[in-house]
Amino acid sequence: MKSNVGMVDRTLRILVGLALIALSLTGVIGAWGWIGLLPLATGIFRVCPAYSLLGISTCGRKA
């Protein structure tokens, strides 16, 4: 699969995903925090299926 998640987007996705999972593990937000696995996975693999469907890419242009 072609990557469509840029560096800034990737960093934010990973941070948000980890924060949601941590909040879930500590019991602050309950089981819904496990939804943080989605942004974490898309940040790690640099592929967002929703971006692919919408034709969006946050990767920089290659020269």
Order of alpha helices (4+ residues) and beta strands (2+ residues): alpha-alpha-alpha
